[in-house]
Amino acid sequence: MARRFSATHTTFEEWRSSLSSGGEYVARIVRGHARYPGATLTQLRRHPRKTQPPLSAVPRAPVSRIPHALLTPKERTQRERALEVTSKVRRGQGSLSKVARSLGIAPKTVRRATGAFRKRGGRWAATRSDKVQRYLRTYEDGQMTEVLISDSRTATLLSRYAHAVWTYLENGDPTGFLSFVGKTYRDAFGRPHTFETRPEAVTAAVERSEDDIGAFADLYAEPETAEDAE
């Protein structure tokens, strides 16, 4: 028989949906559940029943699976840097240890923050894709926006669009936008998004944002030779 989340609710989702408001207490339980998804309410409150182990003995969720909004500022910084390392390794720019150290982050931290490496032939190889939440910038409806996405495949699509924007800004060639006309993708909340493909609208949006989109073009490209994720 599955363990109940609380005396009155079978699952965490039932408990959360039964509350009409939030507050710090609810926020604390939500943060705790993200890190200890197998814990009960009493364990998350740090007052386990006599038959329950303490929260410290409950298995923790991988950091890579924790929603972006529930990360600490330090964890967010580590995730961003770890994703940059992963991208470079996927594109053949060096081994995990070499790239990680060049960016000032431990290889172990990269592995934990992304869940995107597997041992292969005695070495750590990057998986072809991952399911880590991250924010990326893009252009939509005539303006720059940041979108929270939940996997590297969507990130690759956005980086290809970013490259089309960069090419247009550098060379005045808008043909790269053609493959994005009418194309959509979904963010981490399931909401659909489109791409701004009108050259004049992109130019105006860039001028308003004073943003260098070339800084993150192709940042999360997934090479065909990378190992498939398990």
C-alpha positions, 0 to 999 in steps of 0.5 A: 500500500502506498504511503499517504502524504498526510492524514487527510490527503493521499498525495502531495498534489491533493494536499496542495490543491486543497489549500486556498492560499499560500504563505511561507509555510506552504512555500516551505513544504513545496520547496521541501517536496521538490527536494524530497518527493518521497517524504510525507507532510510530517517529515517535511515539517521536521516532525516525523511520526515514531514509525518514520525516519527523519527527513535527512534519511529520505532519498533526495531528488536529483538537483537537475530535476528540481524546478528552476523556481525552487532552486537557491541563487547558488544552485541557479548559478551552478545550473547555468554554468553546468549547462554551458559546460554540457553544451561545449562538451556536446559540441566536442570542445573538450572533455568534461573535466577540461571544460568544467575546470576552464569555467571554474566548476567541478565536474561532479557539480556539472553532473549533478546539476544536469544529469546529462553525463553517463560513464562510457568506456571509463569516461564521462560522456554527455547525453544527447539531450536532457530535461533540465529547466532553464531560461532562454531569451528569444523574440516574440510578438515584436519584443524580446522575452525570456522563456522558461523551457524544460528540455534541451531539445527546445533549447536547441530550437531556440538557439537555432532561431537565435542564430537566424537572428544573429545572421540577419543582424550581421549580414542583413539576410532574413532567409533564416527566418523562413523555417520558423514561420508558423512554428511553435514550441511550449514552455515549461508550463505547457503554454505555446509560443511562436517566433518573431520572423518579421525582419523589421520587427526583430530589428526594432526589438533588438534596438529596444532591448539593446541585447546581443543575441549572438552571445547565446546563439547555438548555446544548446545545439545537440550534435548528432554524434552525442549519446542518447539520453537514457 
